[in-house]
Amino acid sequence: MTDPETRAGEPSRQLPADFYGYRPLAPEDAEGASESWWDANAGDYLEEHGSFLGDADFCWCPEGLREEDAALLGPLEVLRTQEVLEIGAGAAQCSRWLVAQGVRVTASDISAGMLEQSHLLDRRAGVQVATMHADARSLPLAPRSVDVVFSAYGALPFVPDVEAVHREVARVLRPGGRWVFSVTHPVRWAFPDDPGRRGLTAARSYFDRSPYVETDAAGHVTYSEHHRTLGDHVRALRSAGFVLEDVVEPEWPADNTNVWGGWSPLRGALLPGTAIFVATLPRTPVE
């Protein structure tokens, strides 16, 4: 799972106030920022969140929903006969769990730094994952070459043109294929990214789609994250030819005491934190 910490105006490290916030962002100004940010922060990210994510565990979200229980990709006995692709894989913990279950899976990510962390986890876990350094909007794969594509908080929040990701997934999927991805629940964007009581009061419009942006002293974008409403996500899937099968909104379990950025038991009891979209590519085009 890649970083689910939508910072909502509250950077994970100290930055001068002029260097972060919600602002218009030209798509070309965001290019390269995610790759550079993850390359620079890969090790720190795993040090901070690795114990929760595990080395070979398929966790969809900070709520702790696991594929072993949810089976959103389909039954394991079917998956073992299919070709599976993870995009925005980070250190490929999810793919590593699938490999341990006998599934053929390739984990892709735009960050070479995160893929290097994946290779370190391979050695530690004793399970090797095939990896691919690639932008989710331009996958070096043949059309109709995979059966299932998934992403746990990867790729989609960090690109300005999410439609391009959906089109590329549709291109590489075989007819009847499945596309499952988790993102920050869109409602969360209206609330401060605070795990305490301040995070329970809406502070901005849910309909304000201004991205969250961090810059350096020269004004260059170093990090960006993009908000889409529930309707935006549905329309983007439909425009790429997908049929939406389900939207899963995991509840916060009573035994999960983990605090991750703005995620916490306090907020999880009252507000949704994650949305997981389950879609399929029709065997015949939808009119």
Buried (B, 14 or more C-beta within 10 A) or exposed (E): BBBBBBBBBBBBEEBEEEBBBBEEBEEEBBBEBBBBBBBBBBBEBBEBBBEBBBBBBBBBBBBBBBBEEBEBBBEBEEBEEBBBBBBBBBBBBBBBBBBBBEBBBBBBBBBBBBBBBBBBBBEEBEBBBEBBEBBBBEBEBEEBBBBBBBBBBBBBBBBBEBBBBBBBBBBBBBEEBBBBBBBBBBBBBBBBBBBEEEBBEEEBEBEEBBBBBBBEEEEEBBBBBBBBBBEBBBEBBBEBBBEBEEBBEBEBEEEBEBBBBBBBBBBBEEBBBBBBBBBBBEEEEEE
